[in-house]
Amino acid sequence: MAARNSLDTGSGKDSKEKAIKTARAVLDGKMGIIEGARLLSTLAPDLVPDWNFLVLAALDSETDDLPVGKERKLWDATALAERDPVISQIEADAKQEVEVACRNILRRFDPAS
């Protein structure tokens, strides 16, 4: 049996719980739009291929060269300062569409929503 790595999303149930937690974090402002989209897009194959996850995957692909979340700690301050305006603009432009996708994910997978 192959060893699991940190990129494995796990079972469908684990992915569903991670999707719920991530969508809530985005909507509550505890996680950035790009970071949340990246994480949610990785969960799509374990859940369902649908529009909500395609929106997130597109944003992930568009921004894969931008430092967000924990990876920011690995970047030089000058490089971060150069990319931060780009990140802010992309997050502002994508915010409404990503929030709609997050709400749809919660409605679909979280019985409490």
N, C-alpha and C positions, 0 to 999 in steps of 0.2 A: 504494500500500500504506500502511495506517495505521501511524503510529509507535506503538511499544509504550510503555506507561508502567509505573511501578513497581508497579502493582496487577495487571498481567498475570502469570499464573502460568506461562505458557510451555507447552511441549509436555507430553504425558503423561509422558514419561520424566523431564523436569525436575521435574514435580510429584511423581512417585513418589519421586525422590531427596530432594526437600524434605520430603515426608511422613515418610520414614524418619528423616531427620536431626532433624526436629522431634519425632517420637514418642520417639526416643532421649533427646533433651534433656529432655523432660518426665519420662520415667521415671528419668533420672539426676539429677533435681533441678536441672538447669542452666537450665531455663525454667519459668516459672510455669504453673500449671494453666490459668488464663484466657488468658494470652498464647498458649500452645500450642494451646488449643482454637480460638482465633480464627484462627490461621495455618492449622491443619489444615482448618478448615471452609471456608476459601477454596479449598482444593485439591480438594474433593469433585467439582465439575463436571468437572474434567480426569481424574479417576480413575474412581470408580464411586459411584453413589448407593447408599449402604447405611446400616445402623443406626449404625455407628461414626461416620460423618461427620455423621449427623443429631444425635447426642448432642453433638458438638462445635459444630455450627451453633446448636443451641438455647442452649448456654452462651454462645456469642459474642453472640447476640441479647439474651440476658438481661443481659449485662454490657457492652454497647457504650458505656455512659457512664462506665465505670471506667478510670482510667489504669493501664496495665500496660506492661511492657517499655520500649522507647525513648521512648515518649510521656510517661513520667513526668518526664523532664527538662524538659518544656514546662510543667509544672504548678507552681503556687505551693505552697510547703511546707505552709502551713496547710490548703489544699484537699486535699493528699495525706494529711495527718494525719487529716482527717475521713473520707476514703474508705478508708484502709488497713484499719480494722477490718471494713468491709463486704467488701473484697477477701479478707481472711484467712478470714472465715466462709464465703463462697461457695466459695473454693478448698478449704477443708476439707470442705464438704458434697459437692462435685463430684469430689473427688480419686479416689475408688475407681472411679467410672463412667468418668472420663476415662482413668485408667490402663488399665482393661480395653479401652477403645477403642484406645488407643495400642498395647497388646500385639497386638490383633487386626490393626491396620494393619501392624505389623512382620511378623507371621506371613504376612499376605497378600502384601506387596510386597517384603520383604527376604529373599532366599534364604539369608542367613547366620543368620536367626533360627529 
